[in-house]
Amino acid sequence: MARTPKPHSAKVVELLQPGSFVKLRNQPSDLPPFQVLRCRGGRCWVQQQAWGPLVQWEVEHHKLTSVA
């Protein structure tokens, strides 16, 4: 008797547009949001506006949430 494969549950990933603002999932409330520079391959590059254009931080996409 053949087994029916279980359907894979689709993983919904929040769309983070360049220029939008995000927070880390466990970010302290006194730290301002980060600005998204770009996302690719499950990673996003973000920065604090006060850091200047040459300082960026690479963060796994699932650790970020958009600021509404």
C-alpha positions as CSV (number, residue, x, y, z in Angstrom):
1,M,0.0,0.0,0.0
2,A,1.5,3.3,-1.0
3,R,1.8,6.1,1.5
4,T,0.4,9.5,0.6
5,P,3.1,12.2,1.2
6,K,2.1,14.8,3.7
7,P,1.7,18.2,2.2
8,H,4.4,20.6,3.3
9,S,3.1,23.5,5.3
10,A,3.9,26.7,3.4
11,K,6.1,29.1,5.3
12,V,4.8,32.6,5.1
13,V,7.5,35.2,5.1
14,E,6.7,38.8,5.8
15,L,7.7,41.1,2.9
16,L,10.2,43.7,4.0
17,Q,10.6,46.4,1.5
18,P,13.9,48.5,1.2
19,G,13.3,51.7,3.1
20,S,10.8,50.2,5.6
21,F,11.5,50.1,9.3
22,V,11.8,46.9,11.3
23,K,12.6,45.7,14.8
24,L,14.3,42.6,16.1
25,R,11.9,40.1,17.6
26,N,13.3,40.7,21.1
27,Q,14.5,44.3,20.6
28,P,14.7,46.6,23.7
29,S,12.0,49.3,23.6
30,D,14.6,52.1,24.0
31,L,16.4,51.1,20.7
32,P,14.9,52.8,17.7
33,P,13.8,50.7,14.6
34,F,16.2,49.6,12.0
35,Q,15.8,50.7,8.3
36,V,15.9,47.8,5.7
37,L,18.5,48.3,3.0
38,R,17.8,45.0,1.1
39,C,16.8,41.4,1.7
40,R,18.1,38.4,-0.2
41,G,18.3,34.6,0.5
42,G,16.7,34.7,3.9
43,R,18.9,37.6,5.2
44,C,18.3,41.3,5.4
45,W,20.8,44.2,5.7
46,V,19.7,46.9,8.0
47,Q,21.0,50.0,9.6
48,Q,20.3,52.6,12.2
49,Q,19.9,56.0,10.6
50,A,22.4,57.4,13.1
51,W,25.1,54.9,12.0
52,G,25.7,56.5,8.6
53,P,25.6,54.9,5.2
54,L,28.8,52.7,5.6
55,V,27.7,50.7,8.6
56,Q,25.2,47.9,7.9
57,W,24.1,44.8,9.9
58,E,23.2,41.5,8.3
59,V,20.3,39.8,10.1
60,E,18.3,36.6,9.4
61,H,14.9,37.5,8.0
62,H,12.9,35.5,10.5
63,K,14.4,37.6,13.4
64,L,12.8,40.8,12.1
65,T,9.3,42.1,12.2
66,S,7.9,45.2,10.5
67,V,7.0,48.3,12.4
68,A,3.3,49.1,11.8
